[in-house]
Amino acid sequence: SFILTQLGWTKDNVDGFLKKVDDNHVQISWTANVSPTYVLSLLSAPVSSIIDEKTAMANAKNGDFGNAWLATHSAGSGPYQIRKVVMHQVVLLSANPTSPAGAPKMKNILIKNVPEPAARRLLLEQGDADIARNLGADQIAALNGKTGVKTEAIPMASLYYIQFNIGANETMKNPAFWEAARYLWDYKGIANELLKGQFDVHQSFLPKGFLGAINDTPYSYDPEKAKAILKKAGLSNVTFKLSTSNQPPYLDIAQALQGSFAKAGVKVEVVPGLSSEVSTNVKAHKYEATLNAWGSDYFDPNTNAASFAYNPEDGSKTIAYRSDWHIPELNKQVIAATAESDPKKRVALYEAMQREVMKNSPYVIGMQAKNLIALRDNLKGYVQGINPDMVYYSQVTK
């Protein structure tokens, strides 16, 4: 709900900001100094989905407003409604004939949880499934050229990066070390060879596909240049601990970085752990460096700007906070961008912020993930966007 509290709404005052105009219109207002464009972005997030109050409250338990019931039932007006859920196994959706946009073209959508990528590929290849998502590079390679199948690599709003804890020691706080580190990520080698095209090289904090995202890639793997930067700064025998999840692809990437940093004489000790433990330590500043991934919460550039370029004094545990990076001027820029109503000016603000963070910050942003999917070639109208909630079946035919 923090997405909506950014408007100044709370559970106690929200009723005063929503007013019925007539049977087809609602007037929405807010106290925060943010533009209508930004508000519309927030209202497109799943947390803003409209449901029927009477239906939800009829199924409320222990004051949850029907939240538990809604996990497996529908009370909205979208093109599909939940018909059946078997947890961890299957979700069956049925067409909603009363949807404002009209009934969808397919009567039913069956979504099955098939844990093994190889099994998903086989189901698609045999024609027992129409779509297989989250495939690996090996499955895509096996499907390429197969009759009746087409493959796609869709950018995801998921960035992989290293961040340094400025408060850990003098090396971690040195901007020269940050700059050298940018030349020690083997961008193309990791994305194309190690991970076989499951990632694109990407070096800015806004994912490709977001408003204002820049696709500049000014840094490349250059150990000799990194050595020169470190030598000029008087940094020798550099060593640091890199905390990361013990799951792929994190551990694979971390081990590759261990090798690429070593070419410049920088010793990296990889410290794998459970994702929850790594996250807890990072939030508590109990780390030197970490390799992590960041996914966007809603489809607006502020979602990432307010993490990578914002560290207010209110204790918000943004990525900048976790790096102990204090940036009052960037804070002002982030706030100004949410208030800017002119789209071109707003884009310019985010472009400037990205270039500033890319050039001088305790982060090395290296890659953007892709979702590898395959479809039967007789399937038409399927749409999948950059965020996990942007999956649309309403125009699908086969």
Secondary structure in CASP SS format (residue, H / E / C, confidence):
PFRMAT SS
TARGET T0000
AUTHOR 0000-0000-0000
METHOD secondary structure of the structure
MODEL  1
S C 1.00
F H 1.00
I H 1.00
L H 1.00
T H 1.00
Q C 1.00
L C 1.00
G C 1.00
W C 1.00
T C 1.00
K C 1.00
D C 1.00
N C 1.00
V H 1.00
D H 1.00
G H 1.00
F H 1.00
L E 1.00
K E 1.00
K E 1.00
V E 1.00
D E 1.00
D C 1.00
N C 1.00
H E 1.00
V E 1.00
Q E 1.00
I E 1.00
S C 1.00
W C 1.00
T C 1.00
A C 1.00
N C 1.00
V C 1.00
S C 1.00
P H 1.00
T H 1.00
Y H 1.00
V H 1.00
L H 1.00
S H 1.00
L H 1.00
L H 1.00
S C 1.00
A C 1.00
P H 1.00
V H 1.00
S H 1.00
S C 1.00
I C 1.00
I C 1.00
D C 1.00
E H 1.00
K H 1.00
T H 1.00
A H 1.00
M H 1.00
A H 1.00
N C 1.00
A C 1.00
K C 1.00
N C 1.00
G C 1.00
D C 1.00
F C 1.00
G C 1.00
N H 1.00
A H 1.00
W H 1.00
L H 1.00
A C 1.00
T C 1.00
H C 1.00
S C 1.00
A C 1.00
G C 1.00
S C 1.00
G C 1.00
P C 1.00
Y E 1.00
Q E 1.00
I E 1.00
R E 1.00
K E 1.00
V E 1.00
V E 1.00
M C 1.00
H C 1.00
Q C 1.00
V E 1.00
V E 1.00
L E 1.00
L E 1.00
S E 1.00
A E 1.00
N C 1.00
P C 1.00
T C 1.00
S C 1.00
P C 1.00
A C 1.00
G C 1.00
A C 1.00
P C 1.00
K C 1.00
M C 1.00
K C 1.00
N E 1.00
I E 1.00
L E 1.00
I E 1.00
K E 1.00
N C 1.00
V C 1.00
P C 1.00
E C 1.00
P H 1.00
A H 1.00
A H 1.00
R H 1.00
R H 1.00
L H 1.00
L H 1.00
L H 1.00
E H 1.00
Q C 1.00
G C 1.00
D C 1.00
A C 1.00
D C 1.00
I E 1.00
A E 1.00
R C 1.00
N C 1.00
L C 1.00
G C 1.00
A H 1.00
D H 1.00
Q H 1.00
I H 1.00
A H 1.00
A H 1.00
L H 1.00
N C 1.00
G C 1.00
K C 1.00
T C 1.00
G C 1.00
V E 1.00
K E 1.00
T E 1.00
E E 1.00
A E 1.00
I E 1.00
P E 1.00
M E 1.00
A E 1.00
S E 1.00
L E 1.00
Y E 1.00
Y E 1.00
I E 1.00
Q E 1.00
F E 1.00
N C 1.00
I C 1.00
G C 1.00
A C 1.00
N C 1.00
E C 1.00
T C 1.00
M C 1.00
K C 1.00
N C 1.00
P H 1.00
A H 1.00
F H 1.00
W H 1.00
E H 1.00
A H 1.00
A H 1.00
R H 1.00
Y C 1.00
L C 1.00
W C 1.00
D C 1.00
Y H 1.00
K H 1.00
G H 1.00
I H 1.00
A H 1.00
N H 1.00
E H 1.00
L H 1.00
L C 1.00
K C 1.00
G C 1.00
Q C 1.00
F E 1.00
D E 1.00
V E 1.00
H C 1.00
Q C 1.00
S C 1.00
F C 1.00
L C 1.00
P C 1.00
K C 1.00
G C 1.00
F C 1.00
L C 1.00
G C 1.00
A C 1.00
I C 1.00
N C 1.00
D C 1.00
T C 1.00
P C 1.00
Y C 1.00
S C 1.00
Y C 1.00
D C 1.00
P H 1.00
E H 1.00
K H 1.00
A H 1.00
K H 1.00
A H 1.00
I H 1.00
L H 1.00
K H 1.00
K H 1.00
A C 1.00
G C 1.00
L C 1.00
S C 1.00
N C 1.00
V C 1.00
T E 1.00
F E 1.00
K E 1.00
L E 1.00
S E 1.00
T E 1.00
S E 1.00
N C 1.00
Q C 1.00
P C 1.00
P C 1.00
Y H 1.00
L H 1.00
D H 1.00
I H 1.00
A H 1.00
Q H 1.00
A H 1.00
L H 1.00
Q H 1.00
G H 1.00
S H 1.00
F H 1.00
A H 1.00
K C 1.00
A C 1.00
G C 1.00
V C 1.00
K E 1.00
V E 1.00
E E 1.00
V E 1.00
V E 1.00
P E 1.00
G E 1.00
L C 1.00
S H 1.00
S H 1.00
E H 1.00
V H 1.00
S H 1.00
T H 1.00
N H 1.00
V H 1.00
K H 1.00
A C 1.00
H C 1.00
K C 1.00
Y C 1.00
E C 1.00
A E 1.00
T E 1.00
L E 1.00
N E 1.00
A E 1.00
W E 1.00
G E 1.00
S C 1.00
D C 1.00
Y C 1.00
F C 1.00
D C 1.00
P C 1.00
N H 1.00
T H 1.00
N H 1.00
A H 1.00
A H 1.00
S H 1.00
F H 1.00
A C 1.00
Y C 1.00
N C 1.00
P C 1.00
E C 1.00
D C 1.00
G C 1.00
S C 1.00
K C 1.00
T C 1.00
I H 1.00
A H 1.00
Y H 1.00
R H 1.00
S C 1.00
D C 1.00
W C 1.00
H C 1.00
I C 1.00
P H 1.00
E H 1.00
L H 1.00
N H 1.00
K H 1.00
Q H 1.00
V H 1.00
I H 1.00
A H 1.00
A H 1.00
T H 1.00
A H 1.00
E C 1.00
S C 1.00
D C 1.00
P H 1.00
K H 1.00
K H 1.00
R H 1.00
V H 1.00
A H 1.00
L H 1.00
Y H 1.00
E H 1.00
A H 1.00
M H 1.00
Q H 1.00
R H 1.00
E H 1.00
V H 1.00
M H 1.00
K H 1.00
N C 1.00
S C 1.00
P C 1.00
Y E 1.00
V E 1.00
I E 1.00
G E 1.00
M E 1.00
Q E 1.00
A E 1.00
K E 1.00
N E 1.00
L E 1.00
I E 1.00
A E 1.00
L E 1.00
R E 1.00
D C 1.00
N C 1.00
L C 1.00
K E 1.00
G C 1.00
Y C 1.00
V E 1.00
Q E 1.00
G C 1.00
I C 1.00
N C 1.00
P C 1.00
D C 1.00
M C 1.00
V E 1.00
Y E 1.00
Y C 1.00
S C 1.00
Q C 1.00
V C 1.00
T E 1.00
K C 1.00
END
